[in-house]
Structure formats: structure tokens, C-alpha cells
Amino acid sequence: MADVTISVLDNGPAIVKGEFTVSDGAGNAYPKQNQVALCRCGASVNKPFCDGAHVKAGFAASDPVPSA
């Protein structure tokens, strides 16, 4: 199985890279991709994927992403 990495961007989306499946609440899989940006702000019109709306919405995470 390939590695999957998730990187959370400060005040932005979570970037998921690798071999994975994203499914909706009913269990229907979205088309496979090797990288996606998942919305964290709730303002995207393309949920669960990020469309950059966090910039216009002024999204600020309640806590900064900690350093590794």
C-alpha cells in the first residue's frame, strides 16, 4: 500500500497526497485523484474540496498548525 500524507496549511485546506479514496456521506466515492485539497473553512461551493474561498472569507484557523 502506498503512503498517504496529509499536510494542513495555515488558514487553508488540508492537502492529501497518495493513494486514497474520498467518499460522501452515503459512501459514494468521488473520482480517484492522487492529490486533493480538502476544505477546512466551510465556504467552498465544491465541498468537500477547497476552491480557494477561504481567502475571500478571511478564514483564520482557531489554532495555528504546530511545527513537527
Rosetta blueprint (number, residue, H / E / L):
1 M L
2 A L
3 D L
4 V L
5 T E
6 I E
7 S E
8 V E
9 L L
10 D L
11 N L
12 G L
13 P L
14 A E
15 I E
16 V E
17 K E
18 G L
19 E L
20 F L
21 T L
22 V L
23 S E
24 D L
25 G L
26 A L
27 G L
28 N L
29 A E
30 Y L
31 P L
32 K L
33 Q L
34 N L
35 Q E
36 V E
37 A E
38 L E
39 C L
40 R L
41 C L
42 G L
43 A L
44 S L
45 V L
46 N L
47 K L
48 P L
49 F E
50 C L
51 D L
52 G L
53 A H
54 H H
55 V H
56 K H
57 A H
58 G L
59 F L
60 A L
61 A L
62 S L
63 D L
64 P L
65 V L
66 P L
67 S L
68 A L
